[in-house]
């Protein structure tokens, strides 16, 4: 079993990170930022790392 992710920097909120990702033009950076958003929402590392995670509409 993997270890939990601990977020130590509290100046970034999930909504602030989503806004920052909307301004990015680099796809890989956007994916990393959105993975952090998922972690802030309590998702596991595996869910956050999934390529389809939460930003693909179903």
Secondary structure, 3 states (H helix, E strand, C coil): CCCCCCCCCCCCCHHHHHHHHHHCCCHHHHHHHHHHHHHHCCCCHHHHHCCCCCCCCC
